[in-house]
Amino acid sequence: MRIVLAAAAALVMTTPAMAEDLTLEAVFGSPSLNGPSPRAMKLSPDGTLLTMLRPRDDDRERYDLWALDTSSGEWRMLVDSEEVGTGAELSEAEKMQRERARIGSLKGIVTYDWSPDGQYLLVPLDGDLYLAGRDGSVQRLTDTAEGELNPVISPKGGYVSFVRDRRLYVGALGEEPQPITPAEENENVYWGEAEFVAQEEMDRDTGYWWSPNDDRIAVLRFDESPVRVVTRTSIGAESTSSFDQRYPLAGTDNVLNELWIVNAADGARVKADLGDETDIYIPRVDWGPDGKTLYVQRQNRAQTTLDLLAVDPLTGESQLLFSEKAAERHWINLTKNYRFLKNGGILWWSERDGFGHLYLGGPGSWRQLTSGDWVVEELQGLDEDNSIVYFTGNKDGVLETHLYRLDYSNPEAQPLRLTELGYSHGVTMDKKATRAIISRSAPGQPPQHYLADTGGNRIAWIEENALDADHPYAPYLDSHEASRFGTIKTPDGTTLHYEMILPANMEEGKRYPVFMQHYGGPLAQTVRNGWTGALRQWIVDQGYIFFQLDNRGSANRGVAFEQPLWRAMGGIEVGDQRLGADWLKTLDYVDGDRIATYGWSYGGYMSLKMLAADPGTYAAAIAGAPVSKWELYDTHYTERYMGDPREVQDAYDAASTFDGFEKIEDPLLLIHGMSDDNVVLDNSTAMAAALQKEAIPFEMMLYPGQTHRVEGPGISVHLWNTIMDFLGANGVAGGPAE
């Protein structure tokens, strides 16, 4: 912590004083106060170009494709999204896919794909496909009313493929693609796409995979006829639309999956044997390095077993290689941290010892490569020729993610950290693990991006993002306050980490209100030693102490830390947040009667549970897009933690926000986007109706046309003014107590 605060102070002192008041308009306006925020950074196959998506200075949501010559250091725009794009409306399928990827608000170019020879880039834009050359030339590949989903260039560069109108299309590069999967009379059958829960919960956004030799494609065919139809209403400012969406509510039927291996040249296909049980998930599909084996991960409905199948692409016959079993009262956490080796071995990630670690080998001959009370977060690169694996993890402390290198040929070797302490890092590497693109940030340093060698040494800045006089955040540095990190112990001795930011110039003897933010759910870690943006600084500028705590159940702390959520959501997390509130009340500069709590999505659910469980503890609560009843959420996420409601309804009843809601007596603000297709609006309207029936007062703000992410320059300003007005009207205004 001392390193971080010292670094932040140094940055402030070396910046010329240009103090301005931080406003919401600046926080959510353009250019971003975070500084340049490139996305999708990739190295060309030959390493001579580094490409990225960069936002426009006048529109932080619109991205263009840029390239850096790694030899000369010169930047140039490859594709101007405004000049090339048509502005055409995206298909509903592509809109929903972007929502699943949490990029629904972005415009222009949001993804691209290098050709294997490094001469072209495949660029989707405004519902059509373009082929961009290294020289900046652009060729339009499609011009249709229908959109193209999941476009890719095949591994050897011979074909372009995409999904259109529920069929997979393939064509030689530069030629007109043709469908190679059959037209289905049943409009609920899809080829090559990822079903809803795969996109939303499994981190799988495609339904087809090319073999390394360009000769075959593994294609998922799913039938969503068994899935219940839910009428989703999208309420806009001037119109209302209804969508009959097949949404797999917890405890109801899922899609039926089949996997086919299709010949790229003529469409001939064989069906893969996935076993007799049909109520399964297919989270991952991969080809072996030589293309002779297709590896399929099969997960049971309860998500307690993950099987690895080896499928013969010529016959479709499968063999069970091994099964990964969840610990008692736990579940299988899916991962992409594995590689199939050229020698037939497997590099595999498992939580079998209680923490997520790497293993080498195969059935019956596993050797554990990493160990300890920490987790491997992401496998980043593999150099098979030198038996080196690169990964990110929190070996040096749970608040920071670092890049490590390990020689897996040496049983005595230990991971070597390659990145600098005092920052949290994100990393991507090229396929041969010859270079790394490293992104890092600290509480006093917005994200920086640089190109590094395999020793972690910086070759060149991609975006230094220095906090100098020209940085968009420079006018507000004078009031920037450092994050303070610490720990709280639970009664059983478990360590919980918190982050706190104090207002500037606090008056001795005065007590200040707290803005207590929480998420609380699985798969997320909110307390990190990294940049978190200007919004928290704006909250602190309003005279609040900002505070957040990672309760039990959150990510990157191992199995035992997660287990309390098993069939008991809304229990241990609520108690841990109460511990945080009780601890705050022991501080002489905290006004214990003015602790407001705020959360969104799972955090919104937590706000409701916290008010009901501990009346009087919180002065007010904001519940944004809350899940009010877990039967209204999807199968894969909900049943992973809660089980099947058809078998454990009592657990669902206890986890529901309607269990004890009548005890709510503290001020409550409900917020929801009226076009939310993730946590649907029914969650908030059902809670509102229940509160009204019991004559419990509350406030509500609805946002027409907004989805699960209520955002946008004007909308975000309105949202946060609404929150602050609500707090002020209920006795939780910022500033010291009189």
C-alpha positions, 0 to 999 in steps of 0.5 A, a space after each residue: 500500500 505504501 508503494 501505491 500511495 507514494 507513486 500517486 503522490 509523486 504524479 500529483 506533485 510533478 503535474 502543474 497546478 490546473 485545479 478544476 472542479 470535477 463534474 459528472 459531465 467531465 466524468 462521462 464526457 469525451 475525451 475519457 478522463 482515463 486517457 486513451 483506452 485502446 481495445 482488442 490489442 493484437 500482434 500481426 502474425 509476423 509481429 511487425 504490426 500491433 493493431 488496436 481499436 482506439 476511441 475517437 477524441 470527440 466520441 469515446 464510444 466510437 472506435 477505429 482500427 489503428 496500427 503501430 509499426 513495431 520497428 519505426 514506432 509510427 502510428 496510422 489509422 487503418 480503418 476509419 469507422 465513419 468513412 467506411 461504415 454505412 451507419 446501418 442498423 444492426 440485427 437484433 441477434 448482433 445487438 443481443 450478442 453485443 449485450 452479452 459481451 457488455 459492449 452494447 454501447 460501443 459504436 464503429 469497429 468493435 472487433 477484428 481478426 488477422 488473416 494467418 499470413 498477416 496480410 489482411 484483417 477481417 473487420 465487421 462494421 455496421 452489419 457487414 464485413 470488410 477486408 482491410 489491407 496493411 496499406 489501408 485499402 478496404 474491400 467490402 465482402 458482404 452487402 446484405 440486409 441480414 447481419 453476419 455473426 462471428 466472422 473469422 478467417 480460417 487458420 490457414 487463411 483459405 476461407 472466411 466464415 460467418 453465421 447468417 440467418 441460423 446457418 453457417 456460411 463459408 467461402 474462399 477468401 474474396 469469394 461469395 460465401 455459401 451456406 454449408 449447413 442445412 436450412 431448418 424448417 424449425 425456426 428454433 434450430 440454429 447452426 454455428 451460434 452460441 446459445 444464450 447461456 453460453 454467451 452470458 454465462 460460459 464465456 463462449 460466444 461462438 458455435 463453430 471451430 475450424 480445424 488447424 488444417 482448414 479442412 473441417 469445422 466443428 459446428 454446434 446445432 442447438 434446438 431451443 424449442 424446449 426453452 420456455 418463451 418469455 415475453 420481454 418488453 422493451 420500453 423506449 421513450 416513444 414506443 414499446 416493443 415486445 419480444 418473445 424470447 426463449 429464456 431458460 429460467 432456473 429450473 426449466 428446460 435448456 436447449 438441446 445440443 448436437 455437435 457435428 463435424 462438417 467438411 469445409 469443401 462440400 458440407 459433408 458431415 458426421 455427428 459427434 457422440 456426446 453420450 446418452 444424456 441430453 440435459 448437458 452443457 457444451 462449454 468448450 470445443 477445441 481441435 488438437 494441434 494436428 487436427 486429428 482429434 476434437 476435444 469436447 468439454 461436457 458439463 452436467 446440468 448440476 455443474 459438478 462434473 466436467 468431462 473431457 471427450 476426445 472425438 474422432 472427426 472422421 467417425 464422430 466416435 468419442 472417448 472419455 479421457 477424464 472427469 473433473 469433479 467439484 469439491 463437496 458443496 461446490 461447483 465447477 468453475 469453467 476456464 480457458 486455462 488449458 492447452 493441448 500439447 504437440 506431444 499429446 499431453 495436456 496443460 490443465 487448470 484445476 481447483 482440485 487442491 482448493 485453489 486454481 492451479 496448473 497441472 501437466 500430463 493426462 489421465 492418471 499421470 498429472 503433475 502439479 505445476 503451481 501450488 499455494 494459497 493463491 490462484 492462477 487467473 489466466 494462462 497467457 502463453 505457451 512456448 512448447 519448444 522451450 517448455 515455458 508457460 506464461 500465466 497471470 495470477 495473484 501469487 504476490 498478493 490478492 490485490 494485484 495480478 502479475 505475469 509469471 513465467 514457469 519452466 514446466 520441464 523442471 519439477 523444482 522450478 518456481 514461478 518467476 514474476 515478470 511485472 512490477 509490484 505496485 500495479 495490477 496487470 492484464 496481459 495478452 501474448 501472441 500464439 508462439 509466446 514471443 512477445 506480450 502486450 501488458 496493460 497495467 494500472 494503479 490507483 494513481 495511474 490510469 491504464 498504461 499499455 506496453 509491448 514487452 519481451 518474454 522477460 517482461 522487459 518493456 520494448 516500447 510504449 503502446 500507450 504510456 498514458 502519462 499523467 502530464 499537463 496534456 492528459 484529460 485528467 490533469 485539471 483534476 489531479 489536484 483533488 485526486 485522493 489515494 486509495 487506502 487498503 486494509 483487511 477485516 477479520 470475520 468471526 471465524 478468522 477469514 480475511 476480507 479486503 477493503 478499499 477506502 478513499 477519504 475526502 480531501 481536507 477532512 476536518 478534525 473532530 468531524 464525522 463524514 458519511 460513507 458511500 458503501 459500494 458493493 457487488 458481493 456475487 461470485 466471479 467478481 473481485 472489486 477490491 484491487 490495486 488498480 485504476 478505477 476511474 474518476 467517478 469514485 473521485 467525484 463521489 469523494 468530492 461530494 464529501 463522502 468516504 468511499 468504501 467497498 469490501 470483497 465478501 466471502 463468495 467473491 473471486 480469486 480466493 479459492 474454493 473455501 472462500 466461495 463455498 458459503 454461497 452454495 445454495 445460500 445466496 443472500 446469506 454470508 455476503 450480507 453478513 460480511 457487508 454488515 461486518 464492514 458497516 460495523 467496522 466503519 462505525 468504530 472509526 471516529 471520523 465516520 458518521 455511523 448514522 449516515 452509511 449509504 449502500 449502493 449496488 448494481 445487478 447482484 449488488 442491487 440484489 444485495 442492497 435489498 437483502 441488506 436492508 431487510 436483514 439489518 434494519 437501521 444499519 444503513 441510512 439508505 440504499 440504492 438497488 440498481 437492476 436487482 435480481 429480486 427472485 432467482 427463479 427469474 434468472 437463467 439456468 447456468 448461472 443460478 443453478 451453479 450456485 443454488 441448485 435446481 429449484 425443482 429439487 431445492 425450493 427451500 433454498 430459493 425461498 430463503 435467497 429471495 428478496 421477498 423473504 423478509 422484505 416487509 422488514 425494510 424500513 430504511 429509505 430505498 431507491 430502485 433503479 432499472 433500465 426498461 429494456 433490460 434483457 439480462 435482469 429483466 424489468 419484472 424483477 423490480 416491478 415485482 418488488 415494487 408491487 410487493 412493497 406497495 402492497 405492504 405500504 412500505 415507502 420507496 422511490 423508483 427511477 426507470 430508464 426507457 430504452 436502457 438495458 442492463 447497463 444504464 449509461 451514456 453521457 447524458 443518462 449517466 449524469 442523470 443517474 448519478 444526480 438522481 442517486 445524490 438527490 435521493 441521498 440528500 433528501 434522506 439525510 445522507 448528504 455529503 460533507 461533515 455532520 454539523 
